[in-house]
């Protein structure tokens, strides 16, 4: 069966980060994760306390390499990636918590060393829709005239009931407003989505994909809900376990979501990395390659491809 999907070199039926970076820049882009000391407005009491109930304390990928000097931290962590991709293009990845949640002067202090370093291809800034006012967006637009700038926007779901249960501290309207204000900015956007929230149905998850497919975003990251030790959600699960998606359910829902996304959207992630030492459930998420392979198989078996239903909706 011939694969009808155009954005692929390895018979994938969705556009991978690897394909996008190689065809766009000629080389792989890799992100060097940084921990810059930020917090979040739903953590410090501005909008709520405690942060997202699923969050185990940001996304610090290398807690053992956390120099207080952010540029030194970058140089130390970059060595790990250079061994894997010596010809790749490095991006400074402000990963943990909300990395635009500070006064503009503080943001300039943190970002400037990477703007000045000619070897840094660009910046990737993980944040939230309610931490991007027009002043910050204007400053990021200036950076984007010199270097590649990606904004990773945590959303997780378009459903306000879900966002409230997650203790996100913002609603979907806030996200839509942010996307509107980013139009024409030259900034690339990657939206984070979570599948498997206990009160969401399959139709709700598919609706999230359909609505994101209508927006002007560059990329999407999708992963299964991880119930982690040391989180409010984890404590709740240990007291009274709640149903979670099976691997097969996740595979089918995620594959179906891809059908509604714009065909040229980059799928940066299609499942999360299982944090074995922190993970309470579901245990199948630690087998990342197996999940990816099963998504590939179901799409090939059904002759599905990214954007298949998006294209039909547009005509």
KOLPA-468848 format. One line per 8 residues: number of its first residue (from 1); their letters; for each residue x, y, z of N, C-alpha, C. Coordinates in Angstrom, 3 decimals. Layout:
NUM	A	X:Y:Z:X:Y:Z:X:Y:Z; ...
//
This chain:
1	XXXXXXXX	0.856:-1.200:0.000:0.000:0.000:0.000:0.890:1.249:0.000; 0.699:2.094:-0.978:1.516:3.305:-1.100:1.126:4.314:-0.019; 2.128:4.885:0.614:1.900:5.888:1.653:1.580:7.231:0.984; 0.370:7.780:1.203:-0.003:9.037:0.541:0.539:10.285:1.248; 1.143:10.115:2.431:1.577:11.279:3.205:2.886:11.836:2.651; 2.951:13.139:2.340:4.121:13.696:1.637:5.325:14.037:2.510; 5.110:14.343:3.817:6.206:14.855:4.647:6.912:13.711:5.368; 7.541:12.824:4.599:8.200:11.677:5.198:9.277:11.138:4.273
9	XXXXXXXX	10.313:10.562:4.904:11.366:9.865:4.151:11.466:8.406:4.595; 10.815:8.062:5.692:10.957:6.717:6.263:9.616:6.004:6.392; 8.659:6.412:5.573:7.338:5.790:5.518:6.462:6.095:6.729; 6.871:7.048:7.574:5.986:7.511:8.641:4.777:8.190:8.011; 3.676:8.195:8.745:2.455:8.809:8.235:2.110:10.087:9.012; 3.117:10.645:9.631:3.020:11.953:10.267:4.397:12.591:10.202; 4.443:13.915:10.355:5.715:14.629:10.185:6.515:14.646:11.487; 7.603:13.947:11.509:8.442:13.886:12.703:9.346:15.111:12.806
17	XXXXXXXX	9.828:15.338:14.018:10.794:16.410:14.257:12.063:16.178:13.439; 12.484:14.932:13.366:13.692:14.589:12.628:13.543:14.952:11.150; 12.411:14.601:10.540:12.167:14.923:9.128:12.123:16.439:8.935; 11.382:17.117:9.795:11.215:18.567:9.655:12.553:19.302:9.737; 13.364:18.976:10.746:14.612:19.715:10.914:15.598:19.429:9.779; 15.665:18.185:9.355:16.606:17.837:8.288:16.209:18.470:6.958; 14.917:18.500:6.657:14.475:19.074:5.380:14.416:20.595:5.426; 14.266:21.171:6.606:14.177:22.629:6.737:15.544:23.276:6.913
25	XXXXXXXX	16.397:22.650:7.708:17.678:23.264:8.054:18.884:22.487:7.517; 18.640:21.311:6.968:19.732:20.506:6.436:20.439:19.649:7.472; 20.152:19.920:8.738:20.746:19.156:9.833:19.729:19.048:10.963; 19.991:18.113:11.855:19.109:17.963:13.000:19.289:19.126:13.971; 18.178:19.633:14.508:18.209:20.577:15.621:18.069:19.782:16.912; 18.888:20.084:17.909:18.708:19.435:19.207:18.618:20.493:20.305; 17.855:20.162:21.336:17.556:21.107:22.406:18.367:20.758:23.651; 19.095:21.730:24.156:19.868:21.543:25.380:19.029:22.070:26.545
33	XXXXXXXX	18.461:21.174:27.372:17.524:21.609:28.425:18.224:22.402:29.521; 17.562:23.492:29.950:18.105:24.374:30.973:17.097:24.574:32.099; 17.624:24.797:33.293:16.799:25.104:34.464:17.219:26.484:34.937; 16.352:27.470:34.677:16.746:28.864:34.889:16.157:29.492:36.148; 15.508:28.686:36.993:15.021:29.216:38.260:13.655:29.873:38.216; 12.860:29.563:37.194:11.516:30.136:37.096:10.535:29.377:37.991; 9.345:29.942:38.128:8.220:29.251:38.750:7.017:29.410:37.823; 5.813:29.225:38.342:4.597:29.340:37.527:3.529:30.112:38.301
41	XXXXXXXX	2.647:30.818:37.597:1.613:31.592:38.299:0.568:30.731:39.001; 0.471:29.452:38.636:-0.450:28.566:39.357:0.279:27.801:40.462; 1.514:28.194:40.700:2.333:27.561:41.743:2.620:28.535:42.876; 2.802:29.834:42.538:3.221:30.808:43.553:2.069:31.602:44.153; 0.827:31.282:43.742:-0.329:31.956:44.320:-0.898:33.072:43.477; -0.231:33.447:42.393:-0.767:34.498:41.524:-2.114:34.070:40.938; -2.182:32.829:40.473:-3.437:32.293:39.940:-3.927:31.089:40.736; -3.022:30.363:41.327:-3.360:29.193:42.142:-2.109:28.797:42.911
49	XXXXXXXX	-2.242:27.770:43.736:-1.108:27.245:44.485:-0.859:25.788:44.090; 0.399:25.375:44.207:0.717:23.964:44.048:1.087:23.533:42.651; 0.787:24.343:41.644:1.092:23.978:40.268:0.125:22.946:39.718; 0.387:22.478:38.498:-0.447:21.448:37.882:-0.377:20.179:38.737; -1.499:19.515:38.917:-1.555:18.376:39.838:-0.722:17.193:39.353; -0.370:17.179:38.054:0.440:16.078:37.516:1.929:16.394:37.516; 2.308:17.615:37.878:3.692:18.075:37.743:4.532:17.680:38.954; 5.673:17.053:38.671:6.576:16.620:39.746:7.655:17.652:40.034
57	XXXXXXXX	7.470:18.877:39.545:8.452:19.928:39.808:9.208:20.353:38.580; 8.462:20.790:37.538:9.116:21.215:36.309:9.562:20.021:35.487; 10.458:20.271:34.540:10.897:19.213:33.620:12.412:19.192:33.504; 13.079:19.266:34.629:14.543:19.318:34.604:15.108:17.963:34.192; 15.651:17.880:32.970:16.146:16.616:32.438:17.479:16.193:33.034; 18.244:17.161:33.553:19.573:16.847:34.092:19.751:17.543:35.448; 19.034:17.098:36.482:19.132:17.773:37.776:20.523:17.733:38.386; 21.346:16.770:37.944:22.703:16.660:38.484:23.675:17.613:37.798
65	XXXXXXXX	23.213:18.262:36.707:24.056:19.255:36.024:23.270:20.569:36.005; 23.214:21.235:37.153:22.371:22.422:37.297:23.160:23.587:37.864; 24.180:23.994:37.139:24.978:25.151:37.553:24.081:26.373:37.704; 24.382:27.189:38.708:23.604:28.419:38.909:23.789:29.377:37.740; 24.947:29.291:37.079:25.205:30.116:35.896:24.568:29.422:34.693; 23.539:30.048:34.132:22.739:29.382:33.095:23.561:29.085:31.846; 24.491:29.958:31.496:25.311:29.727:30.312:26.302:28.586:30.548; 26.853:28.511:31.753:27.745:27.400:32.095:26.960:26.083:32.085
73	XXXXXXXX	25.751:26.139:32.589:24.876:24.958:32.576:24.670:24.471:31.138; 24.446:25.412:30.238:24.268:25.075:28.822:25.519:24.390:28.265; 26.678:24.958:28.544:27.924:24.405:28.012:28.165:22.987:28.544; 27.852:22.748:29.804:28.034:21.419:30.390:27.080:20.404:29.754; 25.833:20.769:29.637:24.825:19.836:29.134:24.952:19.605:27.629; 25.436:20.594:26.921:25.586:20.457:25.467:26.515:19.304:25.113; 27.509:19.029:25.960:28.479:17.975:25.671:27.794:16.617:25.510; 26.725:16.392:26.247:25.985:15.129:26.160:25.408:14.952:24.758
81	XXXXXXXX	24.865:16.041:24.197:24.226:15.978:22.885:25.248:15.969:21.749; 26.394:16.610:21.969:27.429:16.626:20.941:27.935:15.213:20.635; 27.943:14.371:21.649:28.385:12.990:21.431:27.416:12.236:20.519; 26.139:12.594:20.597:25.113:11.910:19.803:24.946:12.549:18.430; 24.954:13.887:18.382:24.734:14.610:17.125:25.839:15.657:16.933; 27.057:15.241:16.619:28.170:16.189:16.504:27.969:17.228:15.403; 27.166:16.905:14.400:26.911:17.842:13.305:25.605:18.606:13.483; 24.928:18.382:14.606:23.626:19.015:14.820:23.731:20.490:15.164
89	XXXXXXXX	22.574:21.157:15.159:22.492:22.580:15.489:21.865:22.718:16.875; 22.599:23.304:17.851:22.094:23.363:19.226:21.107:24.510:19.456; 20.086:24.208:20.253:19.112:25.208:20.692:19.170:25.283:22.215; 19.152:26.470:22.766:19.077:26.642:24.213:17.618:26.468:24.628; 17.343:25.419:25.397:15.977:25.018:25.722:15.646:25.392:27.166; 14.952:26.506:27.342:14.486:26.920:28.665:13.255:26.073:28.986; 13.486:24.996:29.756:12.518:23.914:29.847:11.656:23.935:31.103; 12.254:24.131:32.263:11.545:23.905:33.519:10.651:25.082:33.901
97	XXXXXXXX	9.407:24.757:34.214:8.402:25.737:34.640:8.072:26.726:33.509; 7.658:27.957:33.873:7.172:28.928:32.869:8.253:29.965:32.617; 8.929:29.857:31.477:10.184:30.571:31.248:10.047:31.966:30.652; 8.834:32.517:30.701:8.652:33.948:30.442:7.990:34.616:31.647; 7.931:33.891:32.755:7.248:34.383:33.953:8.247:35.105:34.857; 8.628:36.307:34.411:9.574:37.148:35.145:9.545:38.535:34.511; 10.022:39.552:35.211:10.106:40.881:34.599:10.967:40.843:33.342; 10.674:41.722:32.401:11.363:41.725:31.122:12.877:41.865:31.283
105	XXXXXXXX	13.322:42.697:32.217:14.766:42.869:32.422:15.433:41.553:32.808; 14.733:40.763:33.623:15.286:39.463:34.025:15.353:38.509:32.835; 14.330:38.525:31.991:14.336:37.677:30.796:15.506:38.046:29.889; 15.745:39.332:29.727:16.848:39.782:28.872:18.185:39.293:29.418; 18.368:39.348:30.729:19.609:38.872:31.343:19.839:37.387:31.054; 18.757:36.605:31.128:18.869:35.158:30.953:19.065:34.761:29.494; 18.375:35.451:28.593:18.418:35.068:27.178:19.649:35.610:26.451; 20.186:36.762:26.912:21.206:37.464:26.139:22.463:36.639:25.832
113	XXXXXXXX	22.987:35.857:26.776:24.195:35.081:26.436:23.991:34.145:25.250; 22.798:33.658:25.075:22.513:32.722:23.985:22.239:33.457:22.673; 21.767:34.679:22.783:21.609:35.523:21.597:22.994:35.918:21.071; 23.903:36.181:21.991:25.250:36.629:21.616:26.117:35.503:21.070; 25.843:34.275:21.482:26.672:33.136:21.083:26.284:32.692:19.670; 27.189:32.877:18.714:26.890:32.552:17.321:26.690:31.057:17.097; 27.213:30.220:17.997:27.062:28.775:17.851:25.693:28.277:18.298; 24.951:29.100:19.029:23.601:28.730:19.456:22.643:29.068:18.317
121	XXXXXXXX	22.037:28.051:17.748:21.180:28.269:16.584:19.904:29.025:16.939; 19.386:28.803:18.146:18.154:29.480:18.532:17.760:29.174:19.959; 16.603:29.696:20.342:16.074:29.513:21.687:14.745:28.765:21.611; 14.550:27.849:22.542:13.258:27.186:22.736:12.804:27.540:24.142; 11.620:28.158:24.255:11.172:28.699:25.535:9.839:28.064:25.910; 9.862:27.277:26.965:8.653:26.616:27.447:7.909:27.558:28.390; 6.606:27.760:28.140:5.858:28.715:28.957:4.360:28.457:28.864; 3.569:29.423:29.287:2.106:29.329:29.296:1.518:30.551:28.612
129	XXXXXXXX	0.279:30.416:28.183:-0.381:31.512:27.469:-0.541:32.752:28.339; -0.706:32.575:29.654:-0.921:33.724:30.539:0.393:34.333:31.023; 1.508:33.870:30.479:2.826:34.437:30.821:3.473:35.096:29.609; 2.650:35.483:28.646:3.151:36.116:27.424:2.355:37.384:27.149; 2.751:38.481:27.792:2.076:39.743:27.498:2.679:40.361:26.235; 2.087:41.422:25.763:2.505:42.013:24.487:3.943:42.537:24.532; 4.379:43.012:25.695:5.750:43.511:25.835:6.752:42.379:25.640; 6.476:41.230:26.237:7.371:40.077:26.096:7.355:39.557:24.668
137	XXXXXXXX	6.172:39.491:24.069:6.071:39.034:22.680:6.860:39.955:21.757; 6.780:41.251:21.983:7.523:42.209:21.169:9.030:41.975:21.289; 9.498:41.709:22.501:10.922:41.436:22.711:11.331:40.140:22.016; 10.516:39.104:22.116:10.830:37.827:21.470:10.841:37.970:19.945; 9.998:38.833:19.429:9.998:39.104:17.982:11.344:39.693:17.555; 11.916:40.557:18.391:13.237:41.133:18.085:14.300:40.038:18.040; 14.233:39.102:18.984:15.196:37.996:18.986:15.039:37.164:17.720; 13.775:36.932:17.320:13.480:36.074:16.165:14.000:36.659:14.857
145	XXXXXXXX	14.326:37.939:14.847:14.926:38.544:13.659:16.404:38.144:13.531; 16.982:37.644:14.631:18.396:37.259:14.643:18.575:35.751:14.729; 17.686:35.102:15.468:17.817:33.662:15.713:16.447:33.003:15.691; 16.489:31.690:15.485:15.261:30.905:15.568:14.715:30.960:17.001; 13.405:31.201:17.142:12.774:31.190:18.465:11.504:30.345:18.411; 11.469:29.347:19.281:10.285:28.492:19.433:9.681:28.737:20.803; 8.357:28.824:20.845:7.630:28.880:22.107:6.890:27.557:22.299; 7.178:26.875:23.388:6.438:25.669:23.730:5.351:26.069:24.724
153	XXXXXXXX	4.102:25.930:24.299:2.971:26.385:25.090:2.238:25.197:25.703; 2.264:25.115:27.017:1.496:24.083:27.699:0.009:24.392:27.592; -0.745:23.466:27.066:-2.208:23.600:27.027:-2.838:22.375:27.678; -2.527:21.191:27.172:-2.973:19.882:27.647:-4.359:19.498:27.140; -5.317:20.431:27.141:-6.681:20.132:26.685:-7.374:21.440:26.358; -8.353:21.383:25.444:-9.143:22.583:25.152:-10.324:22.707:26.109; -10.536:21.715:26.957:-11.736:21.665:27.803:-11.476:22.333:29.147; -12.225:23.391:29.426:-12.007:24.157:30.651:-12.232:23.326:31.908
161	XXXXXXXX	-13.153:22.364:31.849:-13.383:21.510:33.020:-12.114:20.718:33.349; -11.431:20.245:32.312:-10.179:19.509:32.506:-9.093:20.432:33.042; -8.965:21.616:32.455:-7.937:22.562:32.894:-8.132:22.932:34.364; -9.379:23.043:34.789:-9.658:23.353:36.197:-9.245:22.197:37.088; -9.565:20.964:36.671:-9.185:19.794:37.464:-7.668:19.642:37.532; -6.987:20.046:36.487:-5.517:19.980:36.461:-4.870:21.091:37.290; -5.671:22.071:37.710:-5.163:23.249:38.424:-4.244:24.080:37.529; -4.635:24.205:36.257:-3.821:24.967:35.316:-3.829:26.465:35.625
169	XXXXXXXX	-4.945:26.988:36.120:-4.995:28.408:36.462:-5.301:29.317:35.287; -5.618:28.729:34.121:-6.056:29.524:32.972:-7.074:28.701:32.193; -7.791:29.360:31.291:-8.777:28.645:30.485:-8.350:28.612:29.020; -9.154:27.966:28.193:-8.813:27.823:26.781:-8.856:29.170:26.065; -9.724:30.071:26.499:-9.805:31.396:25.888:-8.479:32.140:26.018; -7.813:31.974:27.160:-6.492:32.593:27.360:-5.511:32.086:26.318; -5.558:30.797:26.039:-4.668:30.200:25.039:-4.973:30.749:23.648; -6.250:30.810:23.290:-6.640:31.318:21.969:-6.214:32.770:21.793
177	XXXXXXXX	-6.362:33.560:22.842:-5.941:34.962:22.792:-4.446:35.069:22.544; -3.679:34.212:23.204:-2.230:34.214:23.029:-1.855:33.853:21.592; -2.469:32.822:21.039:-2.181:32.401:19.662:-2.503:33.534:18.689; -3.576:34.240:18.938:-3.964:35.364:18.078:-2.910:36.461:18.128; -2.398:36.756:19.340:-1.404:37.820:19.482:-0.039:37.425:18.928; 0.196:36.130:18.751:1.466:35.659:18.193:1.476:35.645:16.665; 0.320:35.839:16.048:0.254:35.807:14.586:1.161:36.860:13.967; 1.906:36.464:12.961:2.785:37.397:12.262:4.029:37.777:13.034
185	XXXXXXXX	4.298:37.092:14.143:5.429:37.463:14.995:6.749:36.862:14.532; 6.678:35.820:13.700:7.893:35.117:13.310:8.332:34.084:14.327; 7.557:33.950:15.414:7.863:32.966:16.450:7.175:31.652:16.106; 7.889:30.549:16.252:7.290:29.241:16.015:6.675:28.731:17.317; 5.547:28.027:17.211:4.820:27.589:18.397:4.633:26.080:18.400; 4.860:25.490:19.569:4.633:24.058:19.770:3.672:23.899:20.946; 2.579:23.177:20.736:1.529:23.046:21.744:1.612:21.673:22.402; 1.590:21.653:23.731:1.634:20.403:24.490:0.219:19.920:24.795
193	XXXXXXXX	-0.040:18.643:24.511:-1.331:18.026:24.795:-1.128:16.757:25.613; -2.054:16.494:26.523:-2.029:15.264:27.324:-3.274:14.446:27.020; -3.078:13.178:26.732:-4.186:12.236:26.578:-4.356:11.417:27.850; -5.600:11.028:28.135:-5.854:10.104:29.223:-6.260:10.714:30.542; -6.618:12.010:30.539:-7.107:12.579:31.797:-8.347:11.794:32.236; -8.458:11.432:33.530:-9.485:10.487:33.969:-10.928:10.850:33.627; -11.254:12.138:33.561:-12.641:12.526:33.287:-12.883:12.852:31.815; -11.868:12.694:30.983:-12.052:12.970:29.551:-12.428:11.703:28.793
201	XXXXXXXX	-13.363:11.864:27.875:-13.746:10.770:26.981:-12.869:10.803:25.732; -12.946:9.741:24.962:-12.217:9.707:23.694:-12.646:10.873:22.803; -13.936:11.145:22.762:-14.432:12.237:21.917:-13.858:13.583:22.359; -13.703:13.790:23.651:-13.114:15.040:24.139:-11.668:15.185:23.667; -10.919:14.088:23.699:-9.524:14.138:23.243:-9.449:14.385:21.738; -10.340:13.777:20.985:-10.378:14.014:19.541:-10.798:15.452:19.241; -11.697:15.986:20.056:-12.125:17.381:19.859:-10.957:18.334:20.084; -10.116:18.031:21.062:-8.923:18.849:21.281:-8.067:18.884:20.022
209	XXXXXXXX	-7.847:17.724:19.410:-7.039:17.680:18.185:-7.719:18.433:17.047; -9.016:18.278:16.910:-9.733:18.978:15.823:-9.585:20.483:15.952; -9.716:20.990:17.178:-9.634:22.438:17.391:-8.211:22.954:17.217; -7.217:22.210:17.683:-5.824:22.621:17.497:-5.480:22.611:16.012; -6.074:21.680:15.268:-5.852:21.614:13.827:-6.304:22.864:13.091; -7.200:23.615:13.698:-7.709:24.835:13.067:-6.828:26.058:13.333; -5.868:25.908:14.248:-5.073:27.053:14.671:-3.748:27.141:13.920; -3.172:28.330:13.945:-1.893:28.581:13.286:-0.762:28.252:14.248
217	XXXXXXXX	-0.466:26.956:14.397:0.641:26.526:15.251:1.614:25.706:14.411; 2.867:25.712:14.815:3.911:25.035:14.039:3.990:23.555:14.362; 3.842:23.225:15.640:4.104:21.855:16.075:3.198:21.466:17.237; 3.135:20.165:17.485:2.352:19.618:18.591:3.183:18.542:19.281; 3.086:18.505:20.601:3.644:17.420:21.398:2.492:16.706:22.095; 2.430:15.394:21.947:1.359:14.605:22.563:1.989:13.563:23.476; 1.447:13.426:24.679:1.867:12.271:25.482:0.753:11.828:26.417; 0.902:10.622:26.909:-0.039:10.042:27.847:0.139:10.674:29.226
225	XXXXXXXX	-0.939:10.781:29.961:-0.877:11.248:31.343:-0.003:10.306:32.164; 1.037:10.855:32.776:1.884:10.093:33.698:1.443:10.415:35.121; 1.165:9.402:35.896:0.874:9.584:37.319:2.184:9.360:38.065; 2.712:10.429:38.638:4.061:10.398:39.204:4.048:10.504:40.730; 5.052:9.907:41.333:5.249:10.042:42.773:5.499:11.507:43.116; 5.055:11.911:44.281:5.339:13.257:44.742:4.473:14.334:44.142; 3.415:13.941:43.433:2.480:14.917:42.857:1.122:14.782:43.539; 0.319:15.828:43.428:-1.040:15.768:43.984:-1.846:14.658:43.322
233	XXXXXXXX	-1.655:14.501:42.015:-2.366:13.438:41.296:-1.897:12.063:41.757; -0.590:11.932:41.971:-0.041:10.672:42.437:-0.558:10.293:43.815; -0.665:11.263:44.711:-1.191:11.000:46.051:-2.639:10.540:45.980; -3.406:11.185:45.092:-4.798:10.785:44.895:-4.886:9.361:44.357; -4.008:9.034:43.416:-4.019:7.704:42.807:-3.647:6.627:43.828; -2.711:6.939:44.712:-2.298:5.965:45.722:-3.393:5.732:46.758; -4.183:6.776:47.026:-5.312:6.620:47.951:-6.432:5.809:47.319; -6.734:6.141:46.063:-7.850:5.491:45.363:-7.556:5.489:43.859
241	XXXXXXXX	-6.969:4.394:43.363:-6.607:4.334:41.943:-7.803:4.595:41.031; -7.558:5.362:39.972:-8.605:5.677:38.997:-8.223:5.072:37.651; -9.204:4.874:36.769:-8.901:4.229:35.475:-8.001:5.102:34.603; -7.071:4.464:33.917:-6.197:5.128:32.955:-6.305:4.408:31.619; -5.927:5.080:30.554:-5.979:4.450:29.241:-5.043:3.246:29.182; -5.486:2.206:28.511:-4.585:1.114:28.190:-3.679:1.561:27.046; -2.633:0.812:26.820:-1.741:1.129:25.712:-2.511:1.142:24.389; -3.365:0.156:24.168:-4.110:0.076:22.920:-5.054:1.260:22.749
249	XXXXXXXX	-5.699:1.667:23.826:-6.590:2.834:23.761:-5.806:4.095:23.411; -4.655:4.267:24.064:-3.828:5.440:23.775:-3.377:5.453:22.324; -2.923:4.318:21.839:-2.429:4.211:20.465:-3.520:4.600:19.474; -4.721:4.083:19.665:-5.796:4.367:18.712:-6.243:5.824:18.790; -6.384:6.354:19.999:-6.816:7.754:20.149:-5.780:8.694:19.542; -4.504:8.460:19.829:-3.445:9.332:19.321:-3.365:9.265:17.803; -3.476:8.067:17.250:-3.471:7.918:15.795:-4.635:8.679:15.176; -5.799:8.588:15.792:-6.978:9.308:15.274:-6.802:10.817:15.402
257	XXXXXXXX	-6.157:11.281:16.465:-5.914:12.722:16.621:-5.095:13.274:15.461; -4.114:12.496:15.007:-3.250:12.956:13.917:-4.046:13.236:12.649; -5.156:12.556:12.473:-5.959:12.738:11.266:-6.552:14.146:11.190; -6.744:14.775:12.353:-7.399:16.088:12.405:-6.414:17.253:12.402; -5.138:16.971:12.616:-4.151:18.050:12.625:-3.780:18.453:11.206; -3.368:19.686:11.043:-2.954:20.165:9.729:-1.837:19.265:9.195; -1.834:18.943:7.909:-0.843:18.002:7.368:0.604:18.427:7.577; 0.874:19.739:7.589:2.257:20.196:7.711:2.662:20.502:9.151
265	XXXXXXXX	1.799:20.233:10.113:2.168:20.416:11.516:3.255:19.415:11.901; 4.255:19.894:12.618:5.332:19.016:13.073:4.868:18.272:14.326; 5.020:16.965:14.331:4.670:16.176:15.515:5.973:15.931:16.274; 6.241:16.833:17.208:7.517:16.760:17.934:7.594:15.529:18.831; 6.444:15.151:19.363:6.430:14.011:20.276:5.077:13.332:20.167; 5.091:12.008:20.148:3.842:11.267:20.013:3.586:10.393:21.236; 4.576:10.329:22.114:4.419:9.714:23.429:5.526:10.246:24.311; 5.300:10.250:25.603:6.292:10.803:26.517:7.333:9.783:26.918
273	XXXXXXXX	8.414:10.266:27.519:9.431:9.377:28.068:8.970:8.900:29.440; 8.873:7.592:29.606:8.458:7.047:30.892:9.535:7.268:31.955; 9.166:7.937:33.036:10.115:8.200:34.113:10.008:7.053:35.116; 10.758:5.989:34.851:10.583:4.730:35.582:10.723:4.901:37.091; 11.657:5.747:37.540:11.887:5.882:38.977:10.817:6.722:39.665; 10.057:7.504:38.906:9.003:8.344:39.476:7.597:7.850:39.145; 7.501:6.950:38.180:6.204:6.575:37.615:5.417:5.637:38.528; 4.172:5.997:38.793:3.231:5.119:39.476:2.391:4.342:38.470
281	XXXXXXXX	1.984:5.019:37.415:1.134:4.392:36.384:0.977:5.374:35.220; 0.648:4.842:34.022:0.589:3.434:33.623:1.982:2.915:33.254; 2.253:1.674:33.603:3.611:1.150:33.429:3.991:0.934:31.969; 3.016:0.849:31.070:3.342:0.619:29.655:4.029:1.825:29.011; 3.939:3.000:29.653:4.523:4.206:29.045:6.049:4.178:29.033; 6.666:3.284:29.820:8.132:3.246:29.814:8.662:2.632:28.521; 7.804:1.927:27.785:8.224:1.290:26.534:7.864:2.195:25.356; 8.595:3.278:25.267:8.295:4.331:24.298:8.325:3.836:22.855
289	XXXXXXXX	9.346:3.095:22.488:9.493:2.624:21.109:8.328:1.718:20.725; 7.888:0.886:21.659:6.764:-0.005:21.400:5.492:0.782:21.107; 5.271:1.865:21.845:4.090:2.709:21.617:4.163:3.361:20.235; 5.318:3.904:19.897:5.495:4.537:18.588:5.276:3.530:17.468; 5.847:2.345:17.624:5.680:1.309:16.600:4.216:0.926:16.418; 3.478:0.835:17.514:2.060:0.463:17.424:1.241:1.557:16.742; 1.609:2.825:16.966:0.921:3.927:16.270:1.204:3.837:14.770; 2.460:3.564:14.421:2.807:3.398:13.004:2.014:2.263:12.370
297	XXXXXXXX	1.890:1.165:13.084:1.192:-0.016:12.543:-0.287:0.256:12.320; -0.955:0.878:13.289:-2.393:1.102:13.144:-2.681:2.099:12.027; -1.787:3.063:11.837:-1.982:4.031:10.759:-1.785:3.373:9.394; -0.790:2.510:9.286:-0.556:1.810:8.019:-1.684:0.824:7.725; -2.118:0.111:8.751:-3.162:-0.896:8.567:-4.479:-0.273:8.080; -4.789:0.918:8.609:-6.038:1.583:8.249:-5.884:2.576:7.093; -4.653:2.682:6.565:-4.331:3.660:5.525:-4.669:5.074:5.996; -4.321:5.356:7.258:-4.501:6.687:7.833:-3.219:7.495:7.634
305	XXXXXXXX	-3.359:8.817:7.610:-2.186:9.691:7.591:-2.568:11.041:8.169; -1.566:11.746:8.651:-1.782:13.043:9.295:-2.494:14.010:8.355; -3.537:14.658:8.876:-4.265:15.650:8.088:-5.354:15.070:7.219; -5.554:13.787:7.241:-6.523:13.114:6.375:-7.934:13.682:6.565; -8.347:13.851:7.817:-9.683:14.393:8.081:-9.671:15.916:8.126; -8.516:16.500:8.416:-8.399:17.960:8.341:-8.692:18.422:6.925; -8.121:17.756:5.934:-8.316:18.139:4.549:-9.789:17.997:4.150; -10.417:16.947:4.614:-11.843:16.759:4.291:-12.695:17.857:4.915
313	XXX	-12.318:18.265:6.162:-13.090:19.314:6.839:-12.980:20.653:6.121; -11.900:20.839:5.370:-11.683:22.145:4.733:-12.391:22.291:3.396; -13.009:21.221:2.896:-13.636:21.269:1.576:-15.111:20.912:1.656
//
